[in-house]
């Protein structure tokens, strides 16, 4: 589980300069940008906030995201 104080300050690395709203915390396994739709996996309680990682999942509806995210 990601700490609430961390969730409050995390922002999408793509949209950080254009929007100032937090990411959606989805099923304790994903962070979803409400602006661009990128989805960042949380692996072993660590958010993987890399643009390339968010790009991999951008077209996957949140209901179809694997829980837990793949280990790769």
C-alpha positions, 0 to 999 in steps of 0.5 A: 500500500502506498502512503497517503502523503506520497499519493498526495504529492505524486503527479504524472510526469507528462502532465505535471506542468499543465495540471495540478491534480493528484492521480487516481489510486486504483485497486492499490495497484495502479496510478491513473492520470485523469488528464492524459490517461496514462496508467502507472503500475505499483510494484511492491508498494513502489509507484513506477512513474516512468513515462515509458511505463505509462505509455504501455498501458494508456489504451487499456481500460482501467477495468482491464488492468491486471492486478497485480501488475505484471512483474516483467 
